[in-house]
Protein backbone atom coordinates (compact mmCIF):
# COMPACT_ATOMS: atom_id res chain seq x y z
CA UNK A 1 0.00 0.00 0.00
CA UNK A 2 1.57 3.28 -1.05
CA UNK A 3 1.34 6.58 0.71
CA UNK A 4 2.89 9.45 -1.16
CA UNK A 5 2.36 13.05 -2.04
CA UNK A 6 0.72 13.81 -5.34
CA UNK A 7 0.44 16.97 -7.38
CA UNK A 8 -1.92 19.36 -5.60
CA UNK A 9 -4.12 19.70 -8.70
CA UNK A 10 -4.73 15.94 -8.84
CA UNK A 11 -8.27 15.11 -7.79
CA UNK A 12 -8.94 11.58 -6.57
CA UNK A 13 -12.71 11.59 -6.22
CA UNK A 14 -13.64 7.91 -6.47
CA UNK A 15 -12.45 4.44 -5.57
CA UNK A 16 -11.74 3.83 -9.27
CA UNK A 17 -9.52 6.90 -9.47
CA UNK A 18 -7.73 5.87 -6.27
CA UNK A 19 -7.10 2.37 -7.65
CA UNK A 20 -5.73 3.64 -10.95
CA UNK A 21 -3.55 6.24 -9.22
CA UNK A 22 -2.14 3.56 -6.90
CA UNK A 23 -1.38 1.30 -9.88
CA UNK A 24 0.39 4.15 -11.68
CA UNK A 25 2.44 4.82 -8.54
CA UNK A 26 3.38 1.12 -8.33
CA UNK A 27 4.42 1.17 -12.00
CA UNK A 28 6.65 4.17 -11.37
CA UNK A 29 8.19 2.51 -8.30
CA UNK A 30 8.74 -0.82 -10.07
CA UNK A 31 10.50 0.99 -12.90
CA UNK A 32 13.01 2.25 -10.34
CA UNK A 33 13.26 -1.18 -8.70
CA UNK A 34 14.45 -2.91 -11.87
CA UNK A 35 17.19 -0.35 -12.62
CA UNK A 36 19.80 -1.75 -10.17
CA UNK A 37 19.46 -5.13 -11.87
CA UNK A 38 20.24 -3.64 -15.26
CA UNK A 39 17.11 -5.23 -16.69
CA UNK A 40 15.59 -3.74 -19.82
CA UNK A 41 12.20 -5.33 -19.10
CA UNK A 42 10.48 -6.89 -16.11
CA UNK A 43 7.02 -8.18 -15.27
CA UNK A 44 5.06 -6.29 -12.63
CA UNK A 45 2.27 -8.24 -10.95
CA UNK A 46 -0.32 -6.03 -9.30
CA UNK A 47 -3.30 -7.38 -7.41
CA UNK A 48 -6.20 -4.96 -6.99
CA UNK A 49 -9.49 -5.44 -5.22
CA UNK A 50 -11.49 -3.85 -8.03
CA UNK A 51 -11.55 -3.62 -11.80
CA UNK A 52 -9.96 -0.58 -13.40
CA UNK A 53 -11.79 1.52 -15.96
CA UNK A 54 -8.96 1.72 -18.50
CA UNK A 55 -6.54 -1.21 -18.18
CA UNK A 56 -5.07 -0.40 -21.60
CA UNK A 57 -3.74 2.92 -20.31
CA UNK A 58 -2.12 1.15 -17.36
CA UNK A 59 -0.51 -1.45 -19.64
CA UNK A 60 0.80 1.41 -21.80
CA UNK A 61 2.24 3.22 -18.79
CA UNK A 62 3.94 0.00 -17.70
CA UNK A 63 5.51 -0.54 -21.13
CA UNK A 64 6.81 3.03 -21.05
CA UNK A 65 8.62 2.11 -17.82
CA UNK A 66 10.03 -1.11 -19.28
CA UNK A 67 7.45 -3.30 -17.56
CA UNK A 68 4.93 -5.89 -18.64
CA UNK A 69 1.87 -5.47 -16.42
CA UNK A 70 0.21 -8.58 -14.99
CA UNK A 71 -2.96 -7.00 -13.57
CA UNK A 72 -5.02 -9.30 -11.34
CA UNK A 73 -8.35 -8.44 -9.70
CA UNK A 74 -8.85 -10.38 -6.48
CA UNK A 75 -10.68 -8.76 -3.58
CA UNK A 76 -10.41 -11.74 -1.24
CA UNK A 77 -6.68 -12.51 -1.31
CA UNK A 78 -5.27 -9.08 -2.15
CA UNK A 79 -1.83 -8.79 -0.45
CA UNK A 80 -2.50 -5.14 0.45
CA UNK A 81 -5.26 -6.15 2.84
CA UNK A 82 -2.58 -7.37 5.24
CA UNK A 83 -0.87 -3.98 5.37
CA UNK A 84 -1.13 -2.27 8.73
CA UNK A 85 -2.80 1.11 8.44
CA UNK A 86 -0.65 3.95 9.69
CA UNK A 87 2.63 2.09 9.11
CA UNK A 88 4.74 4.06 6.66
CA UNK A 89 7.43 2.58 4.46
CA UNK A 90 9.62 5.17 2.76
CA UNK A 91 10.58 3.71 -0.61
CA UNK A 92 13.68 5.93 -0.68
CA UNK A 93 15.12 3.99 2.29
CA UNK A 94 14.18 0.47 1.17
CA UNK A 95 16.16 -1.83 -1.11
CA UNK A 96 13.71 -2.11 -4.00
CA UNK A 97 15.55 -5.10 -5.43
CA UNK A 98 14.08 -7.23 -2.61
CA UNK A 99 10.77 -6.97 -4.47
CA UNK A 100 12.19 -8.73 -7.51
CA UNK A 101 11.50 -12.46 -7.75
CA UNK A 102 14.66 -13.90 -9.21
CA UNK A 103 16.90 -16.84 -8.23
CA UNK A 104 19.54 -14.33 -7.07
CA UNK A 105 17.09 -13.12 -4.39
CA UNK A 106 16.03 -16.58 -3.16
CA UNK A 107 18.89 -17.00 -0.68
N, CA, C and O atoms as a Tinker XYZ file with bonds, in Angstrom:
   428  protein
     1  N      0.851000   -1.149000    0.000000    73     2
     2  CA     0.000000    0.000000    0.000000    64     1     3
     3  C      0.902000    1.218000    0.000000    63     2     4     5
     4  O      1.785000    1.327000    0.852000    81     3
     5  N      0.707000    2.121000   -0.919000    73     3     6
     6  CA     1.573000    3.283000   -1.051000    64     5     7
     7  C      0.930000    4.516000   -0.443000    63     6     8     9
     8  O     -0.268000    4.761000   -0.586000    81     7
     9  N      1.753000    5.267000    0.227000    73     7    10
    10  CA     1.340000    6.576000    0.714000    64     9    11
    11  C      2.370000    7.542000    0.163000    63    10    12    13
    12  O      3.562000    7.392000    0.432000    81    11
    13  N      1.942000    8.511000   -0.587000    73    11    14
    14  CA     2.885000    9.446000   -1.164000    64    13    15
    15  C      2.171000   10.749000   -1.426000    63    14    16    17
    16  O      0.943000   10.823000   -1.381000    81    15
    17  N      2.940000   11.758000   -1.696000    73    15    18
    18  CA     2.363000   13.049000   -2.044000    64    17    19
    19  C      2.151000   13.095000   -3.546000    63    18    20    21
    20  O      2.976000   12.616000   -4.324000    81    19
    21  N      1.042000   13.673000   -3.930000    73    19    22
    22  CA     0.717000   13.808000   -5.338000    64    21    23
    23  C      0.602000   15.286000   -5.669000    63    22    24    25
    24  O      0.526000   16.131000   -4.777000    81    23
    25  N      0.589000   15.584000   -6.939000    73    23    26
    26  CA     0.442000   16.968000   -7.377000    64    25    27
    27  C     -0.834000   17.550000   -6.787000    63    26    28    29
    28  O     -1.872000   16.889000   -6.772000    81    27
    29  N     -0.762000   18.779000   -6.305000    73    27    30
    30  CA    -1.916000   19.358000   -5.600000    64    29    31
    31  C     -3.144000   19.527000   -6.481000    63    30    32    33
    32  O     -4.257000   19.628000   -5.964000    81    31
    33  N     -2.972000   19.561000   -7.794000    73    31    34
    34  CA    -4.119000   19.696000   -8.695000    64    33    35
    35  C     -4.773000   18.352000   -9.018000    63    34    36    37
    36  O     -5.821000   18.313000   -9.662000    81    35
    37  N     -4.169000   17.263000   -8.581000    73    35    38
    38  CA    -4.727000   15.941000   -8.841000    64    37    39
    39  C     -5.932000   15.709000   -7.938000    63    38    40    41
    40  O     -5.843000   15.840000   -6.717000    81    39
    41  N     -7.045000   15.365000   -8.549000    73    39    42
    42  CA    -8.267000   15.106000   -7.793000    64    41    43
    43  C     -8.562000   13.614000   -7.848000    63    42    44    45
    44  O     -8.753000   13.043000   -8.922000    81    43
    45  N     -8.595000   12.996000   -6.683000    73    43    46
    46  CA    -8.943000   11.581000   -6.573000    64    45    47
    47  C    -10.304000   11.546000   -5.901000    63    46    48    49
    48  O    -10.411000   11.632000   -4.678000    81    47
    49  N    -11.349000   11.417000   -6.722000    73    47    50
    50  CA   -12.711000   11.588000   -6.222000    64    49    51
    51  C    -13.544000   10.310000   -6.236000    63    50    52    53
    52  O    -14.760000   10.360000   -6.052000    81    51
    53  N    -12.899000    9.170000   -6.453000    73    51    54
    54  CA   -13.644000    7.909000   -6.465000    64    53    55
    55  C    -12.695000    6.762000   -6.151000    63    54    56    57
    56  O    -11.475000    6.911000   -6.219000    81    55
    57  N    -13.269000    5.625000   -5.810000    73    55    58
    58  CA   -12.447000    4.437000   -5.570000    64    57    59
    59  C    -11.724000    4.007000   -6.840000    63    58    60    61
    60  O    -10.590000    3.530000   -6.781000    81    59
    61  N    -12.383000    4.176000   -8.001000    73    59    62
    62  CA   -11.745000    3.825000   -9.275000    64    61    63
    63  C    -10.512000    4.689000   -9.520000    63    62    64    65
    64  O     -9.460000    4.187000   -9.915000    81    63
    65  N    -10.651000    5.996000   -9.283000    73    63    66
    66  CA    -9.518000    6.905000   -9.475000    64    65    67
    67  C     -8.397000    6.578000   -8.494000    63    66    68    69
    68  O     -7.222000    6.645000   -8.854000    81    67
    69  N     -8.745000    6.227000   -7.266000    73    67    70
    70  CA    -7.734000    5.867000   -6.272000    64    69    71
    71  C     -6.993000    4.601000   -6.687000    63    70    72    73
    72  O     -5.774000    4.517000   -6.538000    81    71
    73  N     -7.721000    3.622000   -7.204000    73    71    74
    74  CA    -7.098000    2.373000   -7.645000    64    73    75
    75  C     -6.140000    2.630000   -8.797000    63    74    76    77
    76  O     -5.003000    2.157000   -8.779000    81    75
    77  N     -6.590000    3.374000   -9.795000    73    75    78
    78  CA    -5.732000    3.637000  -10.954000    64    77    79
    79  C     -4.514000    4.466000  -10.563000    63    78    80    81
    80  O     -3.420000    4.229000  -11.075000    81    79
    81  N     -4.683000    5.429000   -9.668000    73    79    82
    82  CA    -3.554000    6.238000   -9.220000    64    81    83
    83  C     -2.547000    5.376000   -8.463000    63    82    84    85
    84  O     -1.339000    5.542000   -8.629000    81    83
    85  N     -3.036000    4.462000   -7.638000    73    83    86
    86  CA    -2.141000    3.561000   -6.904000    64    85    87
    87  C     -1.378000    2.642000   -7.857000    63    86    88    89
    88  O     -0.193000    2.381000   -7.650000    81    87
    89  N     -2.050000    2.152000   -8.896000    73    87    90
    90  CA    -1.380000    1.297000   -9.878000    64    89    91
    91  C     -0.302000    2.091000  -10.614000    63    90    92    93
    92  O      0.800000    1.587000  -10.827000    81    91
    93  N     -0.609000    3.318000  -11.000000    73    91    94
    94  CA     0.388000    4.152000  -11.678000    64    93    95
    95  C      1.592000    4.410000  -10.773000    63    94    96    97
    96  O      2.729000    4.420000  -11.243000    81    95
    97  N      1.348000    4.616000   -9.486000    73    95    98
    98  CA     2.445000    4.821000   -8.536000    64    97    99
    99  C      3.292000    3.555000   -8.425000    63    98   100   101
   100  O      4.519000    3.635000   -8.361000    81    99
   101  N      2.649000    2.393000   -8.403000    73    99   102
   102  CA     3.380000    1.122000   -8.333000    64   101   103
   103  C      4.213000    0.901000   -9.592000    63   102   104   105
   104  O      5.328000    0.385000   -9.519000    81   103
   105  N      3.676000    1.288000  -10.740000    73   103   106
   106  CA     4.417000    1.175000  -11.999000    64   105   107
   107  C      5.668000    2.036000  -11.939000    63   106   108   109
   108  O      6.756000    1.592000  -12.308000    81   107
   109  N      5.511000    3.252000  -11.477000    73   107   110
   110  CA     6.651000    4.170000  -11.367000    64   109   111
   111  C      7.711000    3.585000  -10.430000    63   110   112   113
   112  O      8.901000    3.602000  -10.742000    81   111
   113  N      7.272000    3.072000   -9.287000    73   111   114
   114  CA     8.189000    2.514000   -8.302000    64   113   115
   115  C      8.888000    1.263000   -8.838000    63   114   116   117
   116  O     10.091000    1.094000   -8.636000    81   115
   117  N      8.151000    0.396000   -9.513000    73   115   118
   118  CA     8.742000   -0.824000  -10.073000    64   117   119
   119  C      9.769000   -0.496000  -11.148000    63   118   120   121
   120  O     10.772000   -1.195000  -11.286000    81   119
   121  N      9.523000    0.560000  -11.905000    73   119   122
   122  CA    10.501000    0.986000  -12.899000    64   121   123
   123  C     11.834000    1.322000  -12.256000    63   122   124   125
   124  O     12.891000    1.019000  -12.809000    81   123
   125  N     11.783000    1.951000  -11.083000    73   123   126
   126  CA    13.012000    2.254000  -10.341000    64   125   127
   127  C     13.612000    0.995000   -9.718000    63   126   128   129
   128  O     14.832000    0.892000   -9.589000    81   127
   129  N     12.776000    0.046000   -9.334000    73   127   130
   130  CA    13.259000   -1.177000   -8.705000    64   129   131
   131  C     14.043000   -2.077000   -9.638000    63   130   132   133
   132  O     14.920000   -2.815000   -9.188000    81   131
   133  N     13.744000   -2.031000  -10.937000    73   131   134
   134  CA    14.447000   -2.908000  -11.874000    64   133   135
   135  C     15.775000   -2.308000  -12.333000    63   134   136   137
   136  O     16.623000   -3.029000  -12.860000    81   135
   137  N     15.970000   -1.011000  -12.143000    73   135   138
   138  CA    17.189000   -0.352000  -12.616000    64   137   139
   139  C     18.471000   -0.937000  -12.028000    63   138   140   141
   140  O     19.417000   -1.167000  -12.782000    81   139
   141  N     18.551000   -1.192000  -10.709000    73   139   142
   142  CA    19.803000   -1.747000  -10.168000    64   141   143
   143  C     20.170000   -3.110000  -10.750000    63   142   144   145
   144  O     21.336000   -3.501000  -10.716000    81   143
   145  N     19.205000   -3.823000  -11.274000    73   143   146
   146  CA    19.459000   -5.130000  -11.874000    64   145   147
   147  C     19.981000   -4.997000  -13.300000    63   146   148   149
   148  O     20.514000   -5.955000  -13.860000    81   147
   149  N     19.830000   -3.827000  -13.879000    73   147   150
   150  CA    20.241000   -3.643000  -15.259000    64   149   151
   151  C     19.302000   -4.294000  -16.253000    63   150   152   153
   152  O     19.675000   -4.538000  -17.400000    81   151
   153  N     18.088000   -4.574000  -15.818000    73   151   154
   154  CA    17.105000   -5.232000  -16.687000    64   153   155
   155  C     16.449000   -4.218000  -17.609000    63   154   156   157
   156  O     16.078000   -3.124000  -17.183000    81   155
   157  N     16.308000   -4.588000  -18.871000    73   155   158
   158  CA    15.588000   -3.737000  -19.816000    64   157   159
   159  C     14.088000   -3.856000  -19.614000    63   158   160   161
   160  O     13.356000   -2.874000  -19.741000    81   159
   161  N     13.631000   -5.062000  -19.298000    73   159   162
   162  CA    12.200000   -5.327000  -19.103000    64   161   163
   163  C     12.017000   -6.188000  -17.857000    63   162   164   165
   164  O     12.903000   -6.947000  -17.465000    81   163
   165  N     10.853000   -6.049000  -17.254000    73   163   166
   166  CA    10.480000   -6.888000  -16.110000    64   165   167
   167  C      8.964000   -7.014000  -16.111000    63   166   168   169
   168  O      8.266000   -6.219000  -16.742000    81   167
   169  N      8.466000   -8.003000  -15.410000    73   167   170
   170  CA     7.022000   -8.177000  -15.270000    64   169   171
   171  C      6.608000   -7.668000  -13.897000    63   170   172   173
   172  O      7.199000   -8.038000  -12.883000    81   171
   173  N      5.600000   -6.829000  -13.875000    73   171   174
   174  CA     5.059000   -6.288000  -12.629000    64   173   175
   175  C      3.693000   -6.902000  -12.397000    63   174   176   177
   176  O      2.773000   -6.714000  -13.194000    81   175
   177  N      3.563000   -7.640000  -11.298000    73   175   178
   178  CA     2.272000   -8.244000  -10.948000    64   177   179
   179  C      1.620000   -7.371000   -9.892000    63   178   180   181
   180  O      2.166000   -7.165000   -8.809000    81   179
   181  N      0.444000   -6.861000  -10.226000    73   179   182
   182  CA    -0.319000   -6.030000   -9.298000    64   181   183
   183  C     -1.661000   -6.696000   -9.057000    63   182   184   185
   184  O     -2.362000   -7.079000   -9.994000    81   183
   185  N     -2.005000   -6.828000   -7.786000    73   183   186
   186  CA    -3.303000   -7.376000   -7.410000    64   185   187
   187  C     -4.140000   -6.231000   -6.857000    63   186   188   189
   188  O     -3.752000   -5.581000   -5.886000    81   187
   189  N     -5.282000   -5.989000   -7.476000    73   187   190
   190  CA    -6.202000   -4.959000   -6.991000    64   189   191
   191  C     -7.484000   -5.631000   -6.510000    63   190   192   193
   192  O     -7.775000   -6.777000   -6.852000    81   191
   193  N     -8.229000   -4.898000   -5.720000    73   191   194
   194  CA    -9.490000   -5.444000   -5.220000    64   193   195
   195  C    -10.667000   -5.076000   -6.110000    63   194   196   197
   196  O    -11.794000   -5.510000   -5.867000    81   195
   197  N    -10.409000   -4.278000   -7.137000    73   195   198
   198  CA   -11.491000   -3.850000   -8.028000    64   197   199
   199  C    -10.977000   -3.719000   -9.459000    63   198   200   201
   200  O     -9.781000   -3.544000   -9.692000    81   199
   201  N    -11.891000   -3.806000  -10.396000    73   199   202
   202  CA   -11.546000   -3.625000  -11.802000    64   201   203
   203  C    -11.177000   -2.169000  -12.050000    63   202   204   205
   204  O    -11.668000   -1.270000  -11.367000    81   203
   205  N    -10.317000   -1.945000  -13.021000    73   203   206
   206  CA    -9.957000   -0.580000  -13.399000    64   205   207
   207  C    -10.686000   -0.221000  -14.680000    63   206   208   209
   208  O    -10.964000   -1.081000  -15.516000    81   207
   209  N    -10.993000    1.062000  -14.823000    73   207   210
   210  CA   -11.789000    1.520000  -15.960000    64   209   211
   211  C    -11.032000    1.412000  -17.277000    63   210   212   213
   212  O    -11.621000    1.077000  -18.305000    81   211
   213  N     -9.729000    1.694000  -17.256000    73   211   214
   214  CA    -8.957000    1.718000  -18.497000    64   213   215
   215  C     -7.665000    0.910000  -18.333000    63   214   216   217
   216  O     -6.591000    1.494000  -18.191000    81   215
   217  N     -7.754000   -0.415000  -18.350000    73   215   218
   218  CA    -6.537000   -1.215000  -18.180000    64   217   219
   219  C     -5.523000   -0.997000  -19.299000    63   218   220   221
   220  O     -4.322000   -1.148000  -19.079000    81   219
   221  N     -5.988000   -0.648000  -20.488000    73   219   222
   222  CA    -5.068000   -0.399000  -21.596000    64   221   223
   223  C     -4.108000    0.740000  -21.302000    63   222   224   225
   224  O     -2.930000    0.670000  -21.653000    81   223
   225  N     -4.604000    1.788000  -20.662000    73   223   226
   226  CA    -3.744000    2.920000  -20.307000    64   225   227
   227  C     -2.691000    2.497000  -19.284000    63   226   228   229
   228  O     -1.551000    2.959000  -19.337000    81   227
   229  N     -3.068000    1.626000  -18.362000    73   227   230
   230  CA    -2.115000    1.155000  -17.358000    64   229   231
   231  C     -1.059000    0.255000  -17.993000    63   230   232   233
   232  O      0.119000    0.336000  -17.646000    81   231
   233  N     -1.480000   -0.602000  -18.924000    73   231   234
   234  CA    -0.512000   -1.448000  -19.641000    64   233   235
   235  C      0.454000   -0.575000  -20.443000    63   234   236   237
   236  O      1.649000   -0.864000  -20.504000    81   235
   237  N     -0.061000    0.487000  -21.055000    73   235   238
   238  CA     0.795000    1.408000  -21.804000    64   237   239
   239  C      1.792000    2.118000  -20.909000    63   238   240   241
   240  O      2.959000    2.270000  -21.271000    81   239
   241  N      1.338000    2.556000  -19.741000    73   239   242
   242  CA     2.239000    3.217000  -18.792000    64   241   243
   243  C      3.325000    2.257000  -18.326000    63   242   244   245
   244  O      4.478000    2.654000  -18.152000    81   243
   245  N      2.960000    1.002000  -18.124000    73   243   246
   246  CA     3.943000    0.003000  -17.704000    64   245   247
   247  C      4.995000   -0.210000  -18.788000    63   246   248   249
   248  O      6.191000   -0.249000  -18.498000    81   247
   249  N      4.554000   -0.347000  -20.026000    73   247   250
   250  CA     5.507000   -0.535000  -21.127000    64   249   251
   251  C      6.469000    0.636000  -21.241000    63   250   252   253
   252  O      7.651000    0.450000  -21.530000    81   251
   253  N      5.964000    1.841000  -21.013000    73   251   254
   254  CA     6.815000    3.031000  -21.054000    64   253   255
   255  C      7.917000    2.952000  -20.002000    63   254   256   257
   256  O      9.004000    3.496000  -20.197000    81   255
   257  N      7.639000    2.277000  -18.891000    73   255   258
   258  CA     8.623000    2.113000  -17.818000    64   257   259
   259  C      9.431000    0.825000  -17.951000    63   258   260   261
   260  O     10.173000    0.464000  -17.038000    81   259
   261  N      9.292000    0.131000  -19.080000    73   259   262
   262  CA    10.026000   -1.112000  -19.284000    64   261   263
   263  C      9.446000   -2.275000  -18.500000    63   262   264   265
   264  O     10.173000   -3.161000  -18.051000    81   263
   265  N      8.119000   -2.263000  -18.339000    73   263   266
   266  CA     7.449000   -3.298000  -17.556000    64   265   267
   267  C      6.308000   -3.915000  -18.339000    63   266   268   269
   268  O      5.621000   -3.235000  -19.101000    81   267
   269  N      6.116000   -5.197000  -18.146000    73   267   270
   270  CA     4.928000   -5.886000  -18.639000    64   269   271
   271  C      4.011000   -6.011000  -17.432000    63   270   272   273
   272  O      4.403000   -6.566000  -16.406000    81   271
   273  N      2.799000   -5.500000  -17.549000    73   271   274
   274  CA     1.875000   -5.472000  -16.418000    64   273   275
   275  C      1.019000   -6.729000  -16.382000    63   274   276   277
   276  O      0.326000   -7.052000  -17.346000    81   275
   277  N      1.077000   -7.430000  -15.260000    73   275   278
   278  CA     0.213000   -8.576000  -14.986000    64   277   279
   279  C     -0.801000   -8.086000  -13.952000    63   278   280   281
   280  O     -0.540000   -8.127000  -12.750000    81   279
   281  N     -1.952000   -7.625000  -14.425000    73   279   282
   282  CA    -2.964000   -7.004000  -13.574000    64   281   283
   283  C     -4.007000   -8.041000  -13.174000    63   282   284   285
   284  O     -4.693000   -8.605000  -14.026000    81   283
   285  N     -4.118000   -8.285000  -11.879000    73   283   286
   286  CA    -5.022000   -9.295000  -11.337000    64   285   287
   287  C     -6.036000   -8.607000  -10.432000    63   286   288   289
   288  O     -5.671000   -7.771000   -9.605000    81   287
   289  N     -7.305000   -8.958000  -10.589000    73   287   290
   290  CA    -8.351000   -8.442000   -9.703000    64   289   291
   291  C     -8.768000   -9.574000   -8.774000    63   290   292   293
   292  O     -9.289000  -10.600000   -9.210000    81   291
   293  N     -8.526000   -9.362000   -7.478000    73   291   294
   294  CA    -8.853000  -10.383000   -6.479000    64   293   295
   295  C     -9.091000   -9.682000   -5.142000    63   294   296   297
   296  O     -8.143000   -9.336000   -4.436000    81   295
   297  N    -10.338000   -9.481000   -4.810000    73   295   298
   298  CA   -10.676000   -8.756000   -3.584000    64   297   299
   299  C    -10.465000   -9.589000   -2.329000    63   298   300   301
   300  O    -10.292000   -9.032000   -1.245000    81   299
   301  N    -10.475000  -10.903000   -2.452000    73   299   302
   302  CA   -10.410000  -11.735000   -1.244000    64   301   303
   303  C     -8.996000  -12.053000   -0.787000    63   302   304   305
   304  O     -8.759000  -12.186000    0.413000    81   303
   305  N     -8.051000  -12.179000   -1.712000    73   303   306
   306  CA    -6.677000  -12.509000   -1.314000    64   305   307
   307  C     -5.687000  -11.430000   -1.740000    63   306   308   309
   308  O     -4.526000  -11.730000   -2.019000    81   307
   309  N     -6.127000  -10.198000   -1.793000    73   307   310
   310  CA    -5.272000   -9.078000   -2.153000    64   309   311
   311  C     -4.198000   -8.899000   -1.077000    63   310   312   313
   312  O     -4.535000   -8.729000    0.094000    81   311
   313  N     -2.903000   -8.932000   -1.449000    73   311   314
   314  CA    -1.833000   -8.793000   -0.453000    64   313   315
   315  C     -1.895000   -7.483000    0.335000    63   314   316   317
   316  O     -1.435000   -7.436000    1.475000    81   315
   317  N     -2.448000   -6.433000   -0.242000    73   315   318
   318  CA    -2.497000   -5.141000    0.448000    64   317   319
   319  C     -3.434000   -5.158000    1.645000    63   318   320   321
   320  O     -3.326000   -4.300000    2.521000    81   319
   321  N     -4.345000   -6.113000    1.700000    73   319   322
   322  CA    -5.264000   -6.149000    2.836000    64   321   323
   323  C     -4.541000   -6.484000    4.135000    63   322   324   325
   324  O     -5.065000   -6.214000    5.216000    81   323
   325  N     -3.362000   -7.059000    4.050000    73   323   326
   326  CA    -2.585000   -7.372000    5.244000    64   325   327
   327  C     -1.715000   -6.226000    5.726000    63   326   328   329
   328  O     -1.075000   -6.336000    6.772000    81   327
   329  N     -1.682000   -5.129000    4.986000    73   327   330
   330  CA    -0.866000   -3.981000    5.373000    64   329   331
   331  C     -1.476000   -3.294000    6.585000    63   330   332   333
   332  O     -2.687000   -3.085000    6.647000    81   331
   333  N     -0.642000   -2.948000    7.536000    73   331   334
   334  CA    -1.130000   -2.267000    8.729000    64   333   335
   335  C     -1.318000   -0.788000    8.429000    63   334   336   337
   336  O     -0.384000   -0.106000    8.007000    81   335
   337  N     -2.523000   -0.303000    8.648000    73   335   338
   338  CA    -2.796000    1.111000    8.437000    64   337   339
   339  C     -1.944000    1.946000    9.381000    63   338   340   341
   340  O     -1.740000    1.585000   10.540000    81   339
   341  N     -1.457000    3.053000    8.875000    73   339   342
   342  CA    -0.652000    3.952000    9.687000    64   341   343
   343  C      0.826000    3.618000    9.706000    63   342   344   345
   344  O      1.621000    4.405000   10.220000    81   343
   345  N      1.221000    2.471000    9.160000    73   343   346
   346  CA     2.631000    2.094000    9.107000    64   345   347
   347  C      3.200000    2.581000    7.787000    63   346   348   349
   348  O      2.775000    2.147000    6.716000    81   347
   349  N      4.157000    3.481000    7.870000    73   347   350
   350  CA     4.736000    4.059000    6.659000    64   349   351
   351  C      6.016000    3.324000    6.279000    63   350   352   353
   352  O      6.813000    2.945000    7.137000    81   351
   353  N      6.193000    3.136000    4.992000    73   351   354
   354  CA     7.432000    2.584000    4.455000    64   353   355
   355  C      7.924000    3.583000    3.421000    63   354   356   357
   356  O      7.269000    3.803000    2.401000    81   355
   357  N      9.068000    4.181000    3.681000    73   355   358
   358  CA     9.620000    5.169000    2.760000    64   357   359
   359  C     10.421000    4.435000    1.689000    63   358   360   361
   360  O     11.469000    3.857000    1.979000    81   359
   361  N      9.933000    4.459000    0.463000    73   359   362
   362  CA    10.585000    3.714000   -0.615000    64   361   363
   363  C     12.000000    4.195000   -0.866000    63   362   364   365
   364  O     12.804000    3.456000   -1.436000    81   363
   365  N     12.330000    5.413000   -0.456000    73   363   366
   366  CA    13.681000    5.928000   -0.679000    64   365   367
   367  C     14.703000    5.236000    0.223000    63   366   368   369
   368  O     15.901000    5.258000   -0.060000    81   367
   369  N     14.226000    4.620000    1.314000    73   367   370
   370  CA    15.117000    3.987000    2.285000    64   369   371
   371  C     15.028000    2.460000    2.258000    63   370   372   373
   372  O     15.563000    1.792000    3.143000    81   371
   373  N     14.369000    1.918000    1.267000    73   371   374
   374  CA    14.181000    0.469000    1.169000    64   373   375
   375  C     14.909000   -0.040000   -0.075000    63   374   376   377
   376  O     14.907000    0.615000   -1.118000    81   375
   377  N     15.521000   -1.199000    0.044000    73   375   378
   378  CA    16.160000   -1.832000   -1.106000    64   377   379
   379  C     15.071000   -2.394000   -2.018000    63   378   380   381
   380  O     14.497000   -3.444000   -1.730000    81   379
   381  N     14.792000   -1.700000   -3.106000    73   379   382
   382  CA    13.711000   -2.106000   -4.004000    64   381   383
   383  C     13.992000   -3.431000   -4.702000    63   382   384   385
   384  O     13.066000   -4.083000   -5.185000    81   383
   385  N     15.253000   -3.835000   -4.760000    73   383   386
   386  CA    15.548000   -5.102000   -5.435000    64   385   387
   387  C     15.000000   -6.297000   -4.655000    63   386   388   389
   388  O     14.889000   -7.389000   -5.212000    81   387
   389  N     14.655000   -6.113000   -3.375000    73   387   390
   390  CA    14.081000   -7.230000   -2.615000    64   389   391
   391  C     12.683000   -7.573000   -3.121000    63   390   392   393
   392  O     12.154000   -8.635000   -2.790000    81   391
   393  N     12.085000   -6.704000   -3.907000    73   391   394
   394  CA    10.767000   -6.966000   -4.474000    64   393   395
   395  C     10.832000   -7.818000   -5.731000    63   394   396   397
   396  O      9.807000   -8.300000   -6.212000    81   395
   397  N     12.027000   -8.004000   -6.259000    73   395   398
   398  CA    12.192000   -8.732000   -7.513000    64   397   399
   399  C     12.285000  -10.223000   -7.221000    63   398   400   401
   400  O     13.096000  -10.655000   -6.401000    81   399
   401  N     11.455000  -11.001000   -7.892000    73   399   402
   402  CA    11.501000  -12.456000   -7.749000    64   401   403
   403  C     12.461000  -13.006000   -8.796000    63   402   404   405
   404  O     12.149000  -13.054000   -9.986000    81   403
   405  N     13.605000  -13.409000   -8.336000    73   403   406
   406  CA    14.657000  -13.904000   -9.210000    64   405   407
   407  C     15.500000  -14.870000   -8.381000    63   406   408   409
   408  O     15.629000  -14.679000   -7.172000    81   407
   409  N     16.073000  -15.898000   -8.994000    73   407   410
   410  CA    16.898000  -16.841000   -8.230000    64   409   411
   411  C     17.991000  -16.167000   -7.397000    63   410   412   413
   412  O     18.359000  -16.682000   -6.341000    81   411
   413  N     18.517000  -15.023000   -7.851000    73   411   414
   414  CA    19.544000  -14.330000   -7.067000    64   413   415
   415  C     18.998000  -13.848000   -5.729000    63   414   416   417
   416  O     19.764000  -13.682000   -4.781000    81   415
   417  N     17.688000  -13.620000   -5.632000    73   415   418
   418  CA    17.092000  -13.118000   -4.394000    64   417   419
   419  C     16.542000  -14.222000   -3.508000    63   418   420   421
   420  O     16.030000  -13.922000   -2.430000    81   419
   421  N     16.623000  -15.468000   -3.907000    73   419   422
   422  CA    16.028000  -16.579000   -3.159000    64   421   423
   423  C     17.044000  -17.231000   -2.228000    63   422   424   425
   424  O     17.078000  -18.457000   -2.123000    81   423
   425  N     17.857000  -16.451000   -1.564000    73   423   426
   426  CA    18.891000  -16.997000   -0.677000    64   425   427
   427  C     18.520000  -16.790000    0.766000    63   426   428
   428  O     19.270000  -17.185000    1.659000    81   427
